[in-house]
Amino acid sequence: MSIWIFFKIIGSLALLIYGMKVMSEALQKMAGSQLRHILGAMTTNRFTGLLTGMFVTTSVQSSTATTVMTVSFVNAGLLTLAQAISVIMGANIGTTFTAWIMTLGFNFNMANIVFPVFFIALLLIYRKKQRYVGDFLFGVAFMFFAISTLGATGKEMDLSHNQTVIDFFSSFDKDSYLTVFSFLIIGTILTFCMQSSAALMAITMVLCSSGVLPIYMGIALVLGENIGTTITSNIAAMGANTQARRAALAHLSFNVFGVIWVLC
């Protein structure tokens, strides 16, 4: 039974990432070259730049996609460093909406909504003018179906009565800063390896909702995810110009400062 639960978890995570990818690609196809124009036009000051970062990240459901895209625009000279930093700050706020969307799947049975959306998306895909809207709805449906499956699998695992898992997390002193730092580092490494903070966030929520992962350990994992997600944009900026590297470094600095602030 345990092997099937394992496959359901990794399959759900794969479906979650795929759904987000389909959503992102559909939105980019719908926007086309206008996405680049929007970023340039809506970053005339820091406040509108922040709102733009929030909007784009909420739409494409990936702060990594927004920051890598922003760094590439700086490298191409389409955005200034100040504009890029404001967009990146907005991206860090926008990415939190993904976690709130996930809570819906853990609190409600989304399957009843998902299947009609699949049907509507299929109809739209066969209409040339609305095919990208259909792709977008498919992505949304895949994402919610994955979240719903993860929530159901978490309950099926019944981790709150699994003594081995309970003993593992109980072996850590939840009041120790060393434990917090350990889970923060684990969250950073896992996010970099998985290249998806959303996937690790889903795992963290499954563990916390089952009651086996103490809340402060879960928060430490989330803080680590915030640092791990910045590594991709810094790697992408390695071959770019100085301003683009500074934009990527600003992303890292902003998240590290936020993590230190929360730890204090």
Beta strands, then each sheet from edge to edge (+ up, - down):
end
